């Protein structure tokens, strides 16, 4: 049943030779890897206004110069990451750049930041998409968290079906969103140029505002910079592109930057000119669409496509997180399971882990997007700063042709990213302080995992100084619970192993029961030695393990191995297991951690 459901939801398994067919062309890659950045225009401008509104609606004209600053930072990042694409064509982005040029710990900080950021990408994007849905249908407000979790599950299933298939499905909503916003911006500018929008809706540029401060403007700039999250995703996912991968990735990055700049500028200007004031129950994009079209079919198209892009922006996380996790796992900083490809040739363990953690975040924050965005944004600007700084070190060391121009580009990118990062910490410290706790803990965890893998590797290596123990013979212990086919099957298997000694062990709770069992055993299996143990406290595990320890010490002294054969019957239907006490599982669990004891389960499958 499970296999049939899995095949229905995910599709047939793909051969390893079909991996090349899972690569993305530029059109699909732009939709999949740019959805996070493009979707941020739905909440980036709103974050600027949320900060400025504390100084009054007259301060909204400051959103225009702040937007210009955000666009300058975008240009610097696009140029910087274009250089990273060609310098590191095998992907890895900020993690690889920082690790190779700045050292192990900076690389782990960048990698850890991005891992957490991609989890936040899914949580923020889906929460924002849910906000857009509930803005259009206010009756759904009480079900925000449930809707968000369902959306995460749907995107997870799509990604488990494979990169190409998910890209084919998800590309349409992304391009539909871009088209819808361009139409909205175009119609809005047409209304403004035709004099249909009253200038009284907004304060004139340059209007003095009481209470405005540099601190407030920096805070608004940092909030608006949240629109740049996801810019780095393309440099992380270069292996997903069709050949020539670096060239295709660079062109996709440029196209994403251009679209992001146009959409961001258009929405900021329209929100200023229409005098939009942010509020909790309706998004800025919703208010702009209503101001331009009214609540007609075009309004609902804008809201529908916005909701789709905000939800599908999570797909950037699904595309980049598994590849980053693969690189960290390959370097033995996280579990090796993240290096394994699933049935559809994607890193399905990374996809599933991402889905679970993002849903936990949504539940913890109750789907409140604004509470997640500061953590989300600062988590991006840490690796932004480290990757650009790493490129500075690279150019200074290698000094290739044209290195001075490259150095300048990365210096500007590093400087602005650092300033934005510090602005976040200064102006939003109460919201981003958890970063200062979980990042060091995450790096410490990475080191502990690496230490574990190193220790395991040394112990498993054939060249280790600790030789394997010689084995001269074998003692087999079979725990028995009665006179059944299950026990008989295990004893026959024990006899086939040509053991030096077979010992059946029975744990009795009563003396009379013990004597009766011994009498029956002598008649049933006279050739096999029976040891009966009496348990005054009705425990099977304690007396059995104590006996095994005693046998093991004597056997090991004579270079004999000890094997415990555990009889276990397997019901025909899995749910029948709950109807039986699982003593065999308990025995195995206790014995697995005994040194120099081999534990083997002998199954007996029931037919009915």
C-alpha positions in Angstrom: 0.0 0.0 0.0 2.8 2.4 1.0 4.7 1.7 -2.3 1.6 2.3 -4.4 0.9 5.6 -2.6 4.5 6.6 -3.0 4.5 5.8 -6.7 1.2 7.8 -7.1 2.5 10.9 -5.3 6.2 10.9 -6.5 6.2 8.9 -9.7 8.3 6.0 -10.9 11.9 5.7 -9.8 14.5 7.1 -12.3 17.7 5.4 -13.4 21.0 7.1 -12.5 21.7 7.4 -16.2 18.7 9.8 -16.5 20.4 12.4 -14.3 21.2 14.6 -17.3 17.6 14.9 -18.2 17.0 16.5 -14.7 19.1 19.6 -15.6 17.4 23.0 -16.0 17.4 25.3 -19.0 17.5 29.1 -18.4 13.8 29.6 -18.6 12.9 27.0 -16.0 15.9 27.9 -13.8 14.8 31.5 -13.8 11.4 30.5 -12.5 12.6 28.0 -9.9 15.7 29.8 -8.6 14.5 33.4 -8.8 11.0 32.8 -7.3 12.3 33.8 -3.8 13.9 37.0 -5.0 11.0 38.0 -7.3 8.4 37.2 -4.6 10.1 39.5 -2.2 8.8 42.5 -4.1 5.4 41.6 -2.5 6.7 42.3 1.0 10.1 44.2 0.6 8.5 47.6 -0.2 5.9 47.0 2.6 8.7 46.5 5.1 10.1 50.0 4.2 6.7 51.5 4.8 6.1 49.7 8.1 9.2 51.4 9.5 8.5 54.8 8.0 4.9 54.9 9.2 6.2 55.4 12.7 7.2 58.9 11.6 3.9 59.5 9.9 2.5 59.2 6.4 4.5 62.3 5.3 7.7 60.3 5.6 6.7 57.9 2.8 8.5 59.9 0.2 11.8 58.7 1.8 10.9 55.3 0.4 12.1 56.5 -3.0 15.7 57.3 -2.1 15.7 54.2 0.1 14.6 52.1 -2.9 17.5 53.6 -4.9 19.9 52.5 -2.2 18.4 48.9 -2.3 18.8 48.9 -6.1 22.5 50.0 -5.8 23.1 47.1 -3.4 21.3 44.7 -5.8 23.6 45.7 -8.7 26.6 45.2 -6.5 25.4 41.7 -5.4 24.5 40.7 -9.0 28.0 41.6 -10.3 29.6 40.0 -7.3 27.7 36.7 -7.5 28.4 36.6 -11.3 32.1 36.5 -10.5 31.5 33.7 -7.9 29.6 31.7 -10.6 32.6 31.7 -12.9 35.2 31.3 -10.1 33.4 28.3 -8.6 31.4 26.6 -11.4 30.7 23.5 -9.4 28.4 25.4 -7.0 28.4 25.7 -3.3 28.2 29.5 -3.2 29.0 31.3 0.0 30.0 28.1 1.9 32.6 27.0 -0.6 34.0 30.6 -1.2 34.2 31.4 2.5 35.7 28.0 3.5 38.4 28.0 0.8 39.5 31.7 1.2 38.7 32.6 4.8 39.0 29.3 6.6 36.9 26.5 8.1 34.9 28.4 10.7 33.9 31.3 8.4 32.8 28.7 5.8 30.7 26.9 8.4 29.1 30.2 9.6 28.2 30.9 5.9 26.9 27.4 5.4 25.0 27.3 8.6 23.5 30.7 8.0 22.3 29.6 4.6 20.9 26.3 5.8 18.8 28.2 8.4 17.9 30.9 5.9 16.5 28.4 3.4 14.3 26.9 6.1 13.2 30.5 6.8 12.7 31.0 3.1 10.1 28.3 3.1 8.4 29.5 6.3 8.4 33.2 5.3 7.3 32.6 1.7 4.5 30.3 2.6 3.4 32.5 5.4 3.4 35.6 3.1 1.5 33.6 0.5 -1.1 32.7 3.1 -1.4 36.4 4.0 -2.2 37.2 0.4 -4.9 34.5 0.4 -6.5 35.7 3.6 -6.3 39.3 2.4 -8.5 38.4 -0.5 -10.7 36.1 1.6 -10.8 37.5 5.2 -13.0 34.6 6.4 -9.9 32.3 6.1 -7.9 34.3 8.8 -8.5 31.7 11.6 -7.0 28.9 9.4 -3.7 30.7 8.5 -1.4 28.1 10.1 -3.3 25.1 8.6 -3.3 26.6 5.1 0.4 27.3 5.4 1.2 23.7 6.4 -0.9 22.2 3.7 0.9 24.4 1.1 4.3 23.2 2.4 3.2 19.6 2.0 2.1 20.2 -1.6 5.4 21.9 -2.6 7.3 19.1 -0.9 5.5 16.5 -3.0 6.2 18.5 -6.1 9.9 18.7 -5.4 10.1 15.0 -4.5 8.9 14.3 -8.0 12.1 15.7 -9.4 13.6 19.0 -10.4 12.5 19.1 -14.0 9.0 18.1 -13.3 8.5 20.6 -10.5 10.1 23.3 -12.7 7.7 22.5 -15.5 4.7 22.9 -13.2 5.9 25.9 -11.2 7.3 28.0 -14.0 3.8 29.1 -15.2 2.7 30.8 -11.9 6.0 32.6 -11.6 5.8 34.1 -15.1 2.1 34.8 -14.7 3.0 36.8 -11.5 5.7 38.8 -13.4 3.3 39.5 -16.2 0.4 40.5 -13.8 2.6 42.9 -11.9 4.0 44.5 -15.0 0.4 45.0 -16.2 -0.5 46.5 -12.8 2.5 48.8 -12.8 1.9 49.8 -16.4 -1.8 50.6 -15.8 -0.8 52.5 -12.5 1.8 54.7 -14.3 -0.8 55.3 -17.1 -3.3 56.5 -14.5 -0.7 58.7 -12.9 0.5 60.3 -16.2 -3.2 60.9 -17.2 -3.8 62.8 -14.0 -6.3 60.2 -12.6 -4.5 59.9 -9.3 -4.7 63.0 -7.0 -1.4 64.3 -5.9 -3.0 65.0 -2.5 -2.7 61.3 -1.7 1.0 61.6 -1.0 3.4 64.2 0.5 5.7 65.9 -2.0 9.3 64.8 -2.3 11.4 66.8 0.1 8.6 67.5 2.6 10.1 68.1 6.0 9.2 65.4 8.5 9.3 65.9 12.3 11.0 63.0 14.1 12.8 61.5 11.1 16.3 60.3 12.0 19.3 58.6 10.4 18.6 55.6 12.7 15.0 55.3 11.3 16.2 55.6 7.7 18.8 52.9 8.2 16.3 50.7 9.8 13.9 51.2 6.8 16.8 50.5 4.4 17.7 47.3 6.2 14.0 46.2 6.1 13.8 47.0 2.4 16.9 45.0 1.7 14.9 41.9 2.6 13.8 42.1 -1.0 17.3 40.9 -1.9 17.0 37.5 -0.2 17.4 34.7 -2.6 19.9 36.5 -4.9 22.6 33.9 -3.9 20.6 30.8 -4.7 21.7 30.6 -8.4 25.4 30.5 -7.4 24.6 27.6 -5.0 22.7 25.6 -7.6 25.0 25.8 -10.7 25.1 21.9 -11.0 21.3 22.0 -11.7 21.9 24.0 -15.0 22.3 22.5 -18.4 25.7 22.7 -20.0 27.5 25.2 -20.2 26.3 25.6 -16.6 28.3 28.7 -15.6 27.2 30.7 -18.6 23.6 29.7 -18.3 23.7 30.5 -14.5 25.2 33.9 -15.2 22.6 34.8 -17.7 19.8 33.7 -15.4 21.3 35.8 -12.6 21.3 38.9 -14.8 17.7 38.3 -15.9 16.6 37.9 -12.3 18.4 41.1 -11.3 16.7 43.1 -14.1 13.2 41.8 -13.3 13.7 42.3 -9.6 14.9 45.9 -10.1 11.9 46.8 -12.4 9.3 45.2 -10.2 10.7 46.6 -6.9 11.0 50.1 -8.3 7.5 50.0 -9.8 5.8 48.9 -6.5 7.7 51.3 -4.3 6.7 54.2 -6.6 3.1 53.2 -6.9 2.8 52.7 -3.1 4.2 56.2 -2.6 2.1 57.9 -5.3 -1.2 56.2 -4.2 -0.5 57.0 -0.6 -0.7 53.4 0.6 -0.5 52.9 4.3 0.5 49.4 5.5 -1.9 47.5 7.8 -2.1 44.0 9.3 -5.2 42.9 7.4 -4.3 43.9 3.9 -1.0 43.8 2.1 0.5 46.8 0.2 0.2 45.0 -3.1 -3.4 44.2 -2.4 -4.1 47.9 -1.7 -2.3 49.1 -4.8 -4.2 46.6 -7.0 -7.5 47.7 -5.4 -6.6 51.4 -6.0 -5.8 50.7 -9.7 -8.5 48.2 -10.7 -11.0 48.2 -7.8 -12.2 44.8 -6.5 -12.8 43.3 -9.9 -11.4 40.3 -11.8 -8.0 42.0 -12.3 -7.6 42.6 -8.6 -8.2 38.9 -7.9 -5.7 37.9 -10.6 -3.1 40.1 -8.9 -3.9 38.6 -5.5 -4.0 35.1 -6.9 -0.7 35.3 -8.7 0.9 37.1 -5.7 -0.2 34.3 -3.4 1.1 31.7 -5.8 4.5 33.4 -6.2 4.9 33.9 -2.5 4.1 30.3 -1.9 6.3 29.1 -4.8 9.2 31.3 -3.6 9.7 28.5 -1.1 10.9 26.5 -4.1 14.1 28.4 -4.1 14.8 26.9 -0.7 13.9 23.4 -2.0 16.3 23.9 -4.9 19.2 25.3 -3.0 19.0 23.7 0.5 19.5 20.0 -0.7 22.6 21.1 -2.7 24.1 23.0 0.2 23.4 20.2 2.6 25.1 17.8 0.1 28.3 19.9 0.1 28.3 20.1 3.9 27.6 16.4 4.2 30.3 15.6 1.6 32.7 17.4 3.9 31.3 15.4 6.9 29.9 18.4 8.8 26.3 17.0 8.7 24.7 13.6 8.3 25.8 11.5 5.3 22.1 10.8 4.5 22.0 14.2 2.8 24.4 12.9 0.0 21.9 10.2 -1.1 19.8 10.7 -4.1 16.1 9.6 -3.9 14.0 7.7 -6.4 13.6 10.8 -8.6 17.4 11.6 -8.5 16.9 14.6 -6.1 18.4 14.8 -2.7 15.1 13.7 -1.1 16.4 13.6 2.5 17.3 17.3 2.3 13.8 18.1 0.8 12.0 16.2 3.6 14.1 17.7 6.4 13.5 21.2 5.0 9.7 20.6 4.9 9.6 19.3 8.5 11.7 22.2 10.0 9.8 24.9 8.0 6.5 23.6 9.2 7.8 23.6 12.8 8.7 27.3 12.4 5.3 28.1 10.9 3.7 26.5 14.0 6.0 28.2 16.4 5.5 31.7 15.0 1.8 31.1 14.2 2.4 32.1 10.6 3.3 35.7 11.4 5.5 36.7 8.5 6.8 40.0 10.0 8.3 38.2 13.0 10.3 35.9 10.7 11.5 38.5 8.1 14.3 40.1 10.2 15.8 36.7 11.1 15.4 35.7 7.4 17.2 38.8 6.1 20.1 38.9 8.5 20.7 35.2 7.8 21.2 36.2 4.2 23.5 39.2 4.7 26.0 37.2 6.9 26.9 34.8 4.0 26.7 37.8 1.6 29.4 39.5 3.6 31.5 36.4 4.0 31.3 35.4 0.4 32.3 38.8 -0.9 35.1 39.0 1.6 36.3 35.6 0.5 36.4 36.7 -3.1 38.5 39.7 -2.0 41.1 37.3 -0.5 41.0 35.2 -3.7 41.7 38.1 -6.0 44.5 39.4 -3.8 46.2 36.0 -3.7 45.8 35.0 -7.3 45.8 38.3 -9.1 44.4 37.1 -12.4 43.8 39.3 -15.5 41.5 42.2 -14.6 41.7 41.4 -10.9 41.6 45.1 -9.9 38.1 45.5 -11.4 36.9 42.2 -9.8 38.4 43.3 -6.5 36.6 46.6 -6.6 33.2 44.9 -7.4 33.6 42.5 -4.5 34.8 45.2 -2.2 31.7 47.3 -2.8 29.5 44.2 -2.4 31.3 43.2 0.9 31.2 46.7 2.3 27.5 47.3 1.6 26.5 43.8 2.8 28.5 44.4 6.0 26.8 47.7 6.6 23.3 46.3 6.0 24.1 43.3 8.3 25.3 45.7 11.1 22.3 47.9 10.6 20.1 44.9 11.2 21.9 44.0 14.4 21.8 47.6 15.6 18.2 48.6 14.6 16.5 45.2 15.0 18.6 43.6 17.8 15.5 42.5 19.8 14.3 40.5 16.7 17.6 39.1 15.4 19.5 38.3 18.6 18.8 34.6 18.3 21.3 34.5 15.4 24.1 35.2 17.9 23.1 32.1 19.8 22.1 29.5 17.3 24.9 30.2 14.8 27.8 29.4 17.2 25.9 26.4 18.4 25.4 25.3 14.8 29.1 25.6 14.1 29.9 23.7 17.3 27.5 20.9 16.1 29.2 20.8 12.7 32.6 20.3 14.4 31.2 17.6 16.7 29.8 15.7 13.7 33.1 16.0 11.8 34.9 14.7 14.9 32.6 11.8 15.1 33.1 10.9 11.4 36.8 11.2 11.7 36.9 8.9 14.8 34.6 6.3 13.0 36.8 6.4 9.9 40.0 5.7 11.9 38.3 2.8 13.7 37.0 1.2 10.5 40.2 1.7 8.5 42.1 -1.5 7.8 45.4 0.2 8.5 44.3 0.9 12.1 46.8 -0.2 14.8 44.0 -2.2 16.5 43.8 -5.6 14.8 40.6 -7.6 14.6 40.2 -10.2 17.4 40.9 -13.9 16.3 37.9 -16.2 16.5 38.6 -19.9 17.3 35.0 -20.9 17.8 31.4 -19.8 18.4 29.0 -20.1 21.3 25.3 -19.6 20.3 22.7 -18.5 22.9 19.0 -18.8 22.0 16.5 -17.1 24.3 13.3 -19.3 24.3 9.8 -18.6 25.5 8.0 -21.8 24.9 7.6 -24.9 22.6 6.7 -23.3 19.3 7.6 -23.4 15.6 9.3 -20.0 16.1 11.7 -21.5 18.7 12.1 -24.7 16.6 13.0 -22.6 13.5 15.7 -20.7 15.4 17.2 -23.9 16.9 17.4 -25.6 13.5 19.2 -22.5 12.2 21.6 -22.6 15.2 22.4 -26.2 14.4 23.2 -25.4 10.8 25.9 -22.9 11.8 28.2 -25.7 13.2 28.6 -23.9 16.5 30.8 -25.4 19.2 28.1 -25.0 21.8 24.4 -24.1 21.6 22.7 -22.9 24.8 19.0 -22.3 25.1 18.0 -19.9 27.8 14.6 -19.7 29.5 13.6 -17.1 32.0 11.0 -18.3 34.5 8.9 -16.3 37.0 7.9 -19.3 39.2 9.9 -22.3 40.5 7.2 -24.8 39.5 7.0 -23.3 36.0 10.8 -23.7 35.7 10.7 -27.4 36.6 7.9 -28.2 34.2 9.7 -26.4 31.4 13.0 -28.4 32.0 11.1 -31.7 31.9 9.4 -30.9 28.6 12.7 -29.7 27.1 14.5 -32.9 27.9 11.9 -34.8 25.9 11.7 -32.2 23.0 15.4 -31.1 22.5 17.6 -33.5 24.5 20.7 -32.6 22.4 20.6 -28.9 23.2 21.7 -27.6 26.6 19.0 -25.6 28.5 19.8 -23.0 31.1 16.8 -21.8 33.2 17.0 -18.4 35.0 14.6 -17.4 37.7 13.4 -13.8 37.8 11.9 -12.7 41.1 10.9 -9.3 39.6 9.3 -10.6 36.4 12.0 -9.1 34.2 13.3 -11.0 31.2 16.0 -8.5 30.2 18.0 -8.3 33.4 18.7 -12.0 34.1 19.2 -12.7 30.4 21.8 -10.0 29.8 23.6 -10.9 33.1 23.9 -14.5 31.9 25.1 -13.4 28.4 27.8 -11.2 30.1 29.0 -14.1 32.1 29.3 -16.4 29.0 30.9 -13.6 27.0 33.7 -13.1 29.5 34.6 -16.8 29.5 34.2 -17.1 25.7 36.3 -14.0 24.9 39.1 -15.3 27.2 39.3 -18.4 24.9 39.0 -16.4 21.7 35.4 -17.6 21.2 32.7 -15.4 19.8 29.2 -15.2 21.4 26.2 -15.0 19.1 22.7 -14.4 20.4 19.9 -15.8 18.1 16.6 -14.1 18.8 13.5 -15.9 17.6 10.8 -13.6 16.2 7.6 -14.2 14.5 6.4 -11.8 11.8 2.6 -11.3 11.5 1.2 -11.3 8.0 -0.2 -7.7 8.5 1.9 -5.1 10.1 -0.8 -3.7 12.4 -0.9 -7.1 14.1 2.4 -6.2 15.7 0.6 -4.0 18.3 -1.3 -7.0 19.5 1.9 -8.8 20.7 4.5 -7.9 23.3 7.7 -7.1 21.5 10.1 -8.8 23.8 12.4 -9.8 21.0 12.8 -6.1 20.0 13.6 -5.2 23.6 16.2 -7.9 23.9 17.9 -6.9 20.7 17.9 -3.2 21.7 19.7 -4.0 25.0 22.2 -6.4 23.4 23.2 -4.2 20.4 25.5 -2.1 22.6 27.2 -5.1 24.2 30.8 -5.3 23.1 31.9 -8.5 21.3 28.3 -9.9 21.2 26.8 -10.7 17.8 23.0 -10.3 17.7 21.0 -12.1 15.0 17.2 -12.1 14.5 15.7 -15.3 13.1 12.3 -14.5 11.6 9.4 -16.9 11.3 6.7 -15.5 9.0 3.1 -16.3 9.8 0.7 -17.2 6.9 -2.5 -15.9 8.4 
